[in-house]
């Protein structure tokens, strides 16, 4: 129910739009350029803007525009939007209607954002992926192109430990390539752990961004593909995402949503569910661990 969403809280703090008045004594240099320091500029709120004799804004249309042209376009019918607005305006114990005319554009942005978040979170709970025709499956020769060896870049002066870059893989290791492209220190540490666990890890690679999972909040490229030998007999094909936290609430909302959609995607693999999880370098591979943060077996 959108009207109960916590993302509507800012509606109660909207203020009526007003002119902003800035004043300062202008100081010029010898060439006629203004050199007045920012600290010398005084700012105050002027008279509130009052619109008289104009038609009331169509907030439903404003919300519809926000939904269609935002970061993640969403198409809802006008009757549906009108019903949502009606529930918000009449929601008990919340004075959401009081500020709708103070700043209709901001009011509509807040409501549209809440609708988008609540709708997509409902999608996560109800979405189902279905295998496509075999002719449309990803081709390994397309995903894992033969690439030239990459030489680790030289650290820039003053930054001996860059956050992202390329490191050489050890000779005779289990990396598919002779290097690792890493986007964070967590990824770099995780790759080292995989190399050091050759008893179980038989092959791994950083997945190219060419491999993508479609979700309602954009395409998603997971980090790692791993062949894992368990007890010397059973081989598990793992997909792992590495972050610096296992709490999805600590991630950007759309980033967390893509991970949650990916869980459904890999569950629907045509050859059977693929073991997908998100983890950290400290938590390890989480073999048998729950996606929501259960205690799996670390590397």
C-alpha distance (Angstrom), angle and dihedral (degrees) to the residues before:
residue distance angle dihedral
X1 . . .
X2 3.80 . .
X3 3.81 95.0 .
X4 3.81 89.5 64.6
X5 3.79 94.1 48.6
X6 3.79 118.0 127.9
X7 3.80 87.1 -140.9
X8 3.82 89.7 74.8
X9 3.80 93.6 64.3
X10 3.81 93.6 100.3
X11 3.81 90.1 63.7
X12 3.79 89.0 79.7
X13 3.82 92.3 56.8
X14 3.79 99.9 52.6
X15 3.80 112.8 124.5
X16 3.77 127.4 -156.0
X17 3.78 111.1 -93.4
X18 3.78 115.0 -101.3
X19 3.76 138.6 178.4
X20 3.79 114.9 -95.0
X21 3.79 112.4 -136.8
X22 3.81 119.5 -156.5
X23 3.81 122.7 -173.1
X24 3.79 135.7 177.7
X25 3.79 142.4 143.1
X26 3.80 105.3 -99.7
X27 3.80 116.7 -129.7
X28 3.80 120.5 -162.7
X29 3.78 130.9 -162.0
X30 3.81 124.6 -137.2
X31 3.80 91.0 -84.6
X32 3.80 93.7 54.0
X33 3.81 96.9 -105.2
X34 3.79 119.5 140.9
X35 3.81 109.3 -113.0
X36 3.80 99.2 172.1
X37 3.82 108.7 146.0
X38 3.80 117.4 -118.1
X39 3.79 89.3 -124.0
X40 3.81 89.1 63.3
X41 3.81 92.9 60.2
X42 3.80 114.0 97.2
X43 3.80 117.6 -155.7
X44 3.80 127.8 -162.4
X45 3.77 138.0 163.1
X46 3.76 114.0 -102.6
X47 3.77 129.1 -158.9
X48 3.76 116.7 -35.6
X49 3.76 113.8 -105.9
X50 3.79 111.7 -110.1
X51 3.79 118.9 -170.0
X52 3.77 113.3 -155.0
X53 3.77 128.4 -176.5
X54 3.82 96.6 12.3
X55 3.77 128.4 119.2
X56 3.81 115.3 -97.7
X57 3.80 112.7 -99.8
X58 3.80 119.7 -96.5
X59 3.81 97.8 -123.8
X60 3.79 91.8 -179.2
X61 3.80 89.3 59.3
X62 3.81 90.9 45.4
X63 3.81 90.4 52.6
X64 3.79 91.6 46.1
X65 3.81 90.4 52.9
X66 3.80 91.2 50.1
X67 3.80 91.9 50.6
X68 3.79 94.5 48.8
X69 3.79 98.0 44.8
X70 3.80 101.6 35.1
X71 3.79 128.1 104.5
X72 3.81 91.3 -83.0
X73 3.84 108.7 31.6
X74 3.78 114.7 -139.7
X75 3.79 126.0 -172.4
X76 3.81 117.5 -151.8
X77 3.79 127.4 162.9
X78 3.80 118.5 -106.4
X79 3.85 92.4 -117.9
X80 3.81 88.6 55.0
X81 3.81 92.1 48.8
X82 3.80 91.7 45.3
X83 3.80 89.7 52.8
X84 3.80 91.5 50.2
X85 3.83 91.8 49.3
X86 3.80 90.4 49.0
X87 3.82 91.1 53.0
X88 3.80 91.4 48.1
X89 3.80 93.7 49.6
X90 3.82 91.3 48.7
X91 3.79 98.2 39.6
X92 3.82 109.1 134.8
X93 3.80 121.5 -114.2
X94 3.81 92.0 11.7
X95 3.78 124.4 94.7
X96 3.79 95.3 -151.6
X97 3.81 93.4 142.5
X98 3.81 96.5 57.8
X99 3.83 95.8 79.1
X100 3.78 102.0 35.1
X101 3.83 91.1 103.6
X102 3.80 95.3 40.2
X103 3.80 92.4 70.8
X104 3.83 111.8 -5.5
X105 3.81 94.0 178.1
X106 3.79 94.3 55.5
X107 3.81 91.0 41.3
X108 3.81 89.2 54.6
X109 3.83 92.6 47.1
X110 3.80 92.0 53.6
X111 3.80 92.9 47.2
X112 3.82 93.0 45.6
X113 3.80 90.6 50.9
X114 3.82 91.2 51.1
X115 3.81 91.6 47.9
X116 3.81 91.6 49.7
X117 3.81 93.7 49.0
X118 3.80 95.4 45.0
X119 3.82 92.9 45.1
X120 3.79 94.8 49.6
X121 3.81 92.1 45.7
X122 3.80 87.6 53.5
X123 3.82 87.6 51.5
X124 3.81 90.5 55.6
X125 3.80 90.5 56.1
X126 3.79 93.9 47.2
X127 3.79 105.5 29.8
X128 3.78 122.4 115.9
X129 3.80 127.6 -172.8
X130 3.81 120.7 -149.4
X131 3.81 126.0 -159.7
X132 3.78 113.8 -104.5
X133 3.80 125.1 -137.2
X134 3.80 112.8 -63.1
X135 3.79 91.0 -117.5
X136 3.83 88.4 65.2
X137 3.80 96.1 52.0
X138 3.78 120.5 120.7
X139 3.80 111.8 -88.0
X140 3.81 113.7 -137.5
X141 3.80 90.1 -143.9
X142 3.81 88.6 58.3
X143 3.81 96.2 44.7
X144 3.81 97.4 40.5
X145 3.76 103.4 43.1
X146 3.77 119.2 -176.6
X147 3.77 103.5 -101.2
X148 3.75 133.9 -173.9
X149 3.74 119.2 -105.6
X150 3.77 114.0 -89.4
X151 3.76 122.6 -138.6
X152 3.79 115.6 -141.8
X153 3.81 108.9 -105.7
X154 3.76 118.8 -116.6
X155 3.83 112.8 -104.5
X156 3.76 114.2 -104.8
X157 3.81 116.8 -113.4
X158 3.78 109.7 -86.9
X159 3.83 92.9 15.8
X160 3.82 107.2 75.5
X161 3.83 93.3 159.6
X162 3.82 108.8 43.7
X163 3.79 119.0 -165.2
X164 3.80 91.8 -127.7
X165 3.75 135.7 22.2
X166 3.81 143.9 97.7
X167 3.79 128.3 -59.9
X168 3.78 127.7 -172.4
X169 3.80 117.4 -109.8
X170 3.81 116.3 -129.2
X171 3.79 116.1 -99.5
X172 3.79 112.9 -98.4
X173 3.80 90.8 17.9
X174 3.79 129.4 140.0
X175 3.80 97.0 -109.9
X176 3.80 113.1 116.9
X177 3.80 88.8 -134.6
X178 3.80 133.8 37.6
X179 3.80 91.8 -113.2
X180 3.80 143.2 37.9
X181 3.78 124.0 -132.7
X182 3.78 105.2 -151.5
X183 3.80 129.5 -171.5
X184 3.81 97.5 -170.1
X185 3.77 141.7 15.2
X186 3.82 87.3 -105.8
X187 3.82 90.6 60.7
X188 3.79 92.0 47.4
X189 3.81 92.1 50.9
X190 3.81 91.8 45.7
X191 3.83 91.7 53.1
X192 3.81 89.7 51.8
X193 3.81 90.1 51.7
X194 3.80 90.9 52.1
X195 3.81 90.4 51.8
X196 3.80 90.5 50.5
X197 3.81 94.1 52.0
X198 3.79 99.3 65.6
X199 3.80 91.8 143.0
X200 3.80 87.8 74.7
X201 3.81 108.0 9.3
X202 3.81 107.1 76.7
X203 3.80 98.3 169.2
X204 3.78 138.0 -2.5
X205 3.77 140.0 169.9
X206 3.75 140.5 179.6
X207 3.79 102.9 -110.1
X208 3.82 113.7 -119.6
X209 3.77 116.9 -119.3
X210 3.80 86.9 -115.4
X211 3.79 86.8 80.4
X212 3.79 105.7 78.1
X213 3.79 138.1 171.8
X214 3.78 116.2 -148.7
X215 3.80 116.9 -130.8
X216 3.83 134.6 165.5
X217 3.83 88.4 -105.9
X218 3.79 97.3 51.7
X219 3.76 138.4 -71.3
X220 3.78 117.7 -49.3
X221 3.81 130.5 -153.1
X222 3.83 114.7 -164.0
X223 3.79 119.3 -145.1
X224 3.80 112.0 -127.5
X225 3.80 141.4 28.2
X226 3.81 113.2 -163.8
X227 3.81 136.2 -176.7
X228 3.79 106.6 -149.3
X229 3.82 124.8 -169.4
X230 3.79 111.9 -150.4
X231 3.81 118.8 -164.1
X232 3.79 90.6 -17.8
X233 3.78 93.7 -76.5
X234 3.79 114.3 60.7
X235 3.78 120.9 60.5
X236 3.77 118.3 -157.0
X237 3.78 123.5 -161.2
X238 3.76 107.2 -144.0
X239 3.79 134.0 -167.8
X240 3.77 114.2 -162.2
X241 3.80 133.7 -175.4
X242 3.81 115.9 -158.8
X243 3.79 123.6 -150.9
X244 3.78 134.9 156.1
X245 3.82 90.2 -108.5
X246 3.80 139.3 38.2
X247 3.79 91.9 -151.1
X248 3.80 108.3 95.1
X249 3.80 89.8 -161.0
X250 3.81 87.8 68.6
X251 3.82 91.5 60.6
X252 3.78 128.5 78.1
X253 3.78 108.9 -82.2
X254 3.82 96.2 -114.3
X255 3.81 91.4 45.1
X256 3.80 90.8 54.2
X257 3.81 90.9 46.0
X258 3.80 92.2 54.5
X259 3.81 90.0 53.7
X260 3.79 91.2 49.7
X261 3.80 92.0 49.7
X262 3.82 90.0 47.0
X263 3.80 89.6 58.9
X264 3.82 89.2 60.8
X265 3.81 91.4 43.4
X266 3.81 95.6 56.1
X267 3.82 92.2 41.8
X268 3.82 87.3 62.8
X269 3.83 96.9 52.5
X270 3.84 109.2 143.5
X271 3.83 93.3 -126.1
X272 3.81 91.8 49.3
X273 3.81 135.1 -73.1
X274 3.80 114.4 -38.3
X275 3.80 115.5 -138.2
X276 3.82 102.1 -111.0
X277 3.78 125.6 172.8
X278 3.78 141.8 150.5
X279 3.76 118.9 -127.9
X280 3.80 147.6 150.9
X281 3.78 133.1 -115.2
X282 3.81 88.2 -103.4
X283 3.83 95.3 49.1
X284 3.80 93.9 48.6
X285 3.81 126.8 -161.5
X286 3.83 95.8 -29.2
X287 3.78 94.5 -144.3
X288 3.79 104.2 -163.1
X289 3.83 91.2 1.3
X290 3.79 122.0 138.6
X291 3.78 116.6 -107.5
X292 3.79 90.7 -128.4
X293 3.79 93.7 65.2
X294 3.80 105.8 -72.6
X295 3.77 121.7 158.9
X296 3.79 106.1 -94.1
X297 3.77 127.7 170.4
X298 3.79 110.0 -78.6
X299 3.77 123.6 -145.5
